[in-house]
Structures are given as C-alpha cells and as structure tokens.
C-alpha cells in the first residue's frame, strides 16, 4: 500500500499557498516565495496577498541559480528555526542561498521522526547518513543516542551541518567530506555494518574530487552495496527521491530486488507532501523505508 505522509507539529514551518510554479512558505518568522515546478495549478490567494505576506522572493536567473529580492529591509540573510518533537529539540540555521534552497527540506521532518523512533529501539545503533546535506537526519539519529557518520560531498554544507549540531546542543557526529558512492563501496569491502542507513540522493551531482553522480544510472548499484552493509535483522533504511517523474513503485522494486529476505511488513513505500492552509497537497518526493 502506498502511504501519504506530511509533517505534523512543525510549528516553525508552514506551506501557506502554492501555484503558478511557485510556493509561499513560512520558515519561523519569515515568509518566502520560491520556485516550485510541481505546482501546476493556480494559487488560492491573490498575487497581492502573496506580496503582502512575503519578506523575500527568489528570482530564477539560470537553470539552477538566481537571487533573492527582499521585500522587507529587516529580512536577515540568516536566521534560525526549531523542531521540537518526541524528545528531539533540533535547531537549524537557515540562509538565503543562490540556489533557492534555505538549508532545510521541511517534508523530511516525517523521516526525522521515523529515524529517531528506530534508533530509540536499538542498543548503541550505528547510522550512516548519505548525501546528508545540512544534517536533519543526522541530528535526529544523534538525539536518540546513535553513533552517526554524516557523509556529504560539499565541505561548506558539512560545515553548515556541524553548526546545526552545535545549535541543537548535540555532539559526536563524525563528518565526512566524501563521495557517497565511493564510501559505501569501501565500507562493503571492509565488511562494516550499520543499524540504520539514510539516503537522499540528488538527481545529479559531483563528488569532492569531480566524481559524477546520476541517479537513474547509479541508484541500483548503490542499493546493492547498501544491502551489503545494512544489518539484515534489525536494520532500518530511509531512501528519498525527489525527482520529477519518479514513482514510489520504482523504489518498491529496488527494495524487493536488494532486500528480498526482509519481511514485506517491514517495507514501506509512499509519497511525502506538504499541506497548504486550504488543504491542497503539494508533492515533495517519494520514499522507501525499511523498519518496524
């Protein structure tokens, strides 16, 4: 069965409206307008209402970059938000980047809850977070007492994740500026095992030494290596895919292929979404989870 999941109890985030290729969101005290290619419908609110609420709007200038136009001179370039739920007291530094992102994918709060819950059931779990970005999943695992390796190819982003760890009053996460594909291959050869593996691979990207990553060409091989290093009986897995046209059934087939011995009731597929004030649902990627 395909599950539909959306964050609950994330007080510092709200999807206010979407449409016309954009979305209107609140992160803490500040409201932003950002591009959203999946919002193919018309907004519920008027353009005037969007302008009245927004502190800044991202204007696309290339295929993957642009600039922020501030509508409020008091809007800072950086600010903080919190996620306080189920024993997690996480804090994140957000920033207006030239790639439209602000350092947080709010739909992933659903997976933070899952990761924290899974780690809380295990004795001294080891967790590997691949393509780890600014560390939401790493913080969730560490808050539950896990030994965490955070693997991300971009050094500045790893520094950002480290700052989030300090803001959250956590410590002990091991940081790797590394190509995820290469690291997993080495861990498989070493025979190392993990109780939890989290992956949020981009559609394409580059490693720190110019390694190329293309999701549709390498995901199957990556999953085969991950299956070798995940504890088969008690291990949990989170695989996210935010790529236009990707179906959760693709992830289900990958799960069946590479984890045939794991019981069907421990495998879950579905779609993440963000819910507007109007109740309309904005797609935010598909997922495969293995866990109890």
Secondary structure, DSSP 8 states (H G I E B T S, - for coil): -EEEE---S-TTEEEEEEETTEEEEEETTEEEEEE-TT--S--SS-HHHHHHH-SEEEEE-SSS-EEEEESSTT--SEEEEEEEETTEEEEEEEE--TTS--S--GGGHHHHHHHHHHHHTSSS-EEEEES-TT-HHHHHHHHTT-EEEEEES-HHHHHHHHHHHHHTT----EEEES-HHHHHHHHHHHT--BSEEEE---SEEE-TTS-EEEHHHHHHHHHHHHHHHB-TTT-EEEEEE--TT--HHHHHHHHHHH-TTS-GGGEEEEEEEEE-TTS-EEEEEEEEEE--
